[in-house]
Amino acid sequence: MTRPVVCAKLGDVSVPRPATLADIAAAAGVSISTVSRALRGRGEMAADTRARVRTVAEDLGYPAADRTGGRPRGGTALMIDLVLGTFHDPYADEVTAGARTAASQLGYDLVLTAERDDPREDWPMRIRSRGTAGVILGLILPTRAQRAALASAGIPLVLLDPPSDAALPLPSVRTTDRAGGAAAARHLVERGAERFLVIGGAPSYRYGRARVEGFTETLRALAPQAPLVRTSAGWSGRDARKACAAALGRLDGAGPIGVFACSDEMAAGAYPAIADAGLGIPRDVLVVGFDDVRGARWLQPPLTTIRQPIREMAAAAVRTLTARGNGSIVEHSAIELPTELIARGSTATRPRSRGRTAVTSPSH
């Protein structure tokens, strides 16, 4: 296609001249600053706006339009992008701390990039323009288009705690969620719980399902006749409080109650629901969470929880990313770091009641 020619008037003669940002802005119907940001891949804007500006610039023969949005010609920048849906919760704080420490030790800077639920989201384009050394994607599965955008620029990608078991040709780092749920069940039975309530997460992500399955399977092996109520709540304390309050009323029988929540925040939401029911922790109800974020030990009583090594997982993702850039990591490899039960006041030792639910040893 023949490109249009931008001309300047010299007397009565029109002579070709290079296109300017102002020419592109006028043709695309945007501001000059928007044109500048679109061509440099900087800032946030709708993907269709960025594409329109680049198309107009290319049609006008603007030199910068011929540059691809990949790594700079001088080579890959010594920085790593950490992409999360939010950076305003305890889990994100732990991930950021672990990734930053590991990146610094390896001589990289860490860039925090937010993912949004917007079909026009262009975070891969912004990342491409920075010439990043790689991307860690936490609690998110990339779309096919996002994977293609990074792959075309040669930018490696590692998944941290992926939310599903979808088979993607990408390395991942996760924890032993099922084993953690199993440990919670064993602990509650050992501490004398005779009725049980498990609060799963909604949406039912991979890690939440694994935690609930590990808990229920182990509980049925240890105490097959014990009453068990399963409920679910949004991954927040407020939703967990409502779900716990409703579920407590559905528990049959008598005896100490063991509550397992799929996150520490959800376990914290169970605390006021238990108090509202006129019950005490750990007098009447024993509670176990999952994560071991900093706030767990500040609850009253301090929360027993399954520690997943969040900082270590983030550090492992950084090391995996840099190793992958050197070609030493198998595409489908999965690193799994172990969980650990941290016993605190919410499951303080209590004498086991007599004449209650029988506890049997697992058959395997």
N, C-alpha and C positions, 0 to 999 in steps of 0.2 A: 504494500500500500504506500502511495506517495504521501510523505508527510507535508502538512501545511507549512508555508513559509511565513515567518514573522518579518515584517519589513519596517524600516524607518524612512522618513522623508528627509532627503537632502536636496533642498531647493525643489525642483520639479521632478526629481528622480527618486524612485523607491528602491532602496538597497536592502538585501537580506541582512538580518542581525540575529544574534543568538536570542532564544526565548529567555524571558526573565520570570522570576517568581510571580510578579504582578500579572504577566500574561497568563500563566497557568491558573492563578486565582480567579481571574476574570472568566476564563473559559470553563472552569469547574464550578463556579458559583460559590467559592469559599473565600476565606480570608488568606492573606499572605502568610500569616503565622501558621495557619492550618496546613498550607502547602509545605512550608518548611518542615514542620513536624512529621508530616506524612512521608516525605521523601527521605528523611533521616531515620524513620522508624521510631520516633520518640513520642512519648506521651500516649494518652488514651483517646481513642476516637472510634467511631463505628467502622467496622471492617469495610463496608461498601464505600464509605467516604474515602478511606485510604486508597482503596483500589481505583476509584474514579480519578483521584488526583494523580496517581501514578500513570494511569492510562493517558490522561490529557498531557502530562509531562512528556511521555514517550512520543505521542503524536506530534508534539511541538518540537521534538528533537532536543529537549533539555538534557544536558550531559548526565546529570545525576540520576536520571531515570533509567539509565542503562546499568546501574550498579545493582547487583543482587543483594537481597536482604540477609545474607549469611554472615560468615565471620569476616572481620576486617582483613585487608590484604596483608597487614603486618603479622597475622597469625592469631591464634586463640588467646583471648584475654584470660588472665589468671583469676577467674572468678567462677563461682558455681551458683546457679539459681535454685532456691528452695521455693516450690510452689505449693501453697496450701489454700484451702477455702476460707480460712480465717486465721488471724494471728492474735486473737483476743480471748484465748482460753488457756487453762493450765497445760493441756496436752501440747498445744502449739509452742508454749514457752519452753517446755522441755525439749521438743524437737529442735527448736531454733538454737538453744544453748548447746546441745550436743553436736549439731552440724557446724556451728560457728567455731567451736573449739577444734574439731577435727580438720576443718578447712584451713584454719590458721596454722595448725601444725604442719600441714602439707604445703603451705605457702600460697593459699588461695584466699580471696575475699568471698564472703557470702552475701548474696543479693536476695532479698525477700520479695516475692512476686505473688500477688493475690489472684486466685482463680474465681471467676464469677459465673453464676448460672445465666449466661447470656449467649444465645446462639451466635452473636456477632463478636464474641470475646476473641481478642487477638493476642493473648499473652505469648503464644509461640512466635508471632512476628516480632514482638518487642524483644523477646529473648534472642532471636536470631540477630537482630540489629546490634546487640551488645557484644557479639562475638564470644558468648559464654563458653566455658569449658565443658559444661554439661548441666543437666537438670535433674533434681530430685523432686518427685511428685508424690506428695503425702496424702493418703486417704482418698485418692482420686484415681480413676481410670481415664487415660487419655482417649480422645476420640481418634478415629482413623485419620481424619484430616490433621489433627494436631500431631500425631506421630509422623505423618508424612512431611509436615512442615519442618520438623526438627531433623528428620532423617535426610531431607534434601540438602540441609546445611551441614550435615555431618556432625550433629550435636547429639551425644549419647544421653540416654534417659534411664533412670533407675526408679522403681516404684517402692515407696515406703508404706507398709501396712495397706496394701490394696484392698478395696472394699468388696471385691468379688473374686471368684476363682476363675474368671475368664482367662483362657489361655492366650497370652500375648508373648511375642518374642522379645521379652524384656526381663532383665534380672530384677529381683525384688528382695526386700528385707522385711521380716515380720517376726512375731513372737509365738510361743507355744500356747495359743489361746485355749485349745481343748484341754491340755494338761493343766492349765491354770484353773479352769472351771472344775475339773476333777479334784484338784487340791482343795478348793473351797468346800466341796461337798464332804470330803473326808474330814476336814477340820471342824465343820459344824457338827457332824455326827460325833466326833471325838469329844467335843466340848459339851455334849448333852442335848443338842436340839432334837426334838421328836416330831415336830411339824415343820414344813418347809414352804418357803415362798421364793420364787426366782423371778427377777424382773429383767426381761430381755429388752433389747433396743429396737426401736422402730424409726426408720427403715431397718430391716433385718439384714445388716451387712455381714459379710463373711466372718469377721472376727467375733461379732456378737452371737451369731448362730453357733460357732464353734465353742464359745464359752458356755452357752446354755446346754448344748449337747453333752459336753464333757461333764457338767454338773449333774444333769439328770441321769445319765447313764451310770455314773459312779454312785449316785444316791440310790438308785434302784438295785444296784448290786449289794450295797451295804445295808440298806434298810428298805426292803421291798414293800413293806406294808405301811410305811410312813405316809401320812397325808401330804400331798404336794399340790400347790396351786401355782400355775404359770401365768404370768401376765406380761405385758410389754408397755413401753412408754417411749416418747421421744427422748433423744439423748440429752436430757436436761433434768435438773433437780426438781423444777416445778412440775413437769409432767410425771416424773417418778413419784412425787408425793401423792398425786391424785391416784395413780395406778396402785400404789402400795396401800392407801387407805381403803380402796374398794376391795383389794384382794384379801386384806386381813379379815374382812367380814365373811369371806368365803371359806376360811380354814376350819375344818371339822376337828372335833376332839379337844383335848387339853394337853398341857405340857409346853415346855419351852419351844419357841419358834426360831428357826434359822432362816435368815434372809440373805440371799445372794443377789447382788445387783451387778450389771455388766459394766459399770464404770463407777469411779469414786463419786462423780457428781450426782449420779442417780442414787447411790447409796446415801449421800448427804441429804437428798430429797426424802428418803425413807425415814430419816430421823424424826422430823416433825410429825409425819403421819403416824408413827409409832406412839409418840407422846400424845397426840390427839386421841388415840384409842385408849388412853389410860394405862399404857404399858411402859416399862422401863428397859433401857439398854445398859448392861447385859442381863438385868434381873429376869426379864421375861422374854426378851428377844435378843438374839445374837445376830450381828450384821457383818457381812464380808463384801467388800467392793472389789474393784479391778482397776489397776493403773499405778497406784501409789504416787499420785501427784502430791505436791507439797501440802496442799490443804487437808489431806487425809489425816495427818497427825495433829491438826489443830481442832478437829471436831471434838465434842465432849459427849461421850468418851472418845478418845482417839480411835480411828477406824482401822480395823483389821482389813487387809487388802492383799490382792495378788499383784505383786510388783512386776510390771513389764518394763524391761530396761530401755525406756524411751530414748534417753540420751545416747546410750550405747548403740541402739538401733540406727539413730540418725547418723552417728559417727561411722557406723558400718556402711551406711548408704553412701557417704562421702568417699570412703575408701574404695568401695565397689565401683563408684563412678569413675574415679581417677584410674583404677586398674582397668576398667573397661575401655577407657580411652587409649590405653596402651595395648589393647587387644588380648588381654589375659583372662577375660571373664566370659564364660559361656552365656549365650543370649538368654537361655531359659533358666539360668541358675537361680535358686532361692536360698537365702540365708535365713535361718530361724534361730533366734536367741531365746534362752530359757526364761520362764517365769519363776517367781519365788514367792511363797506365802509369807507375809509380814504380820505376825500376830500382835495385836494391840488391845486396848481396853474394851472394844465393842464385842469381843468374844472372850472375856475374862473367864478363867476356869471356874466351873460350878459343879457341884456334885450331881451325878446322874440320878434321875428319878428311877424308882423301882416300879415294876409292873406296867411299864409303858411299852412303846414299840420295840419289838425285837430287832437287834442289829446282827446281821450275818456277815461272814467274810465273803469277799468276792470269789467267784468260782474259778478265776483264772490266776 
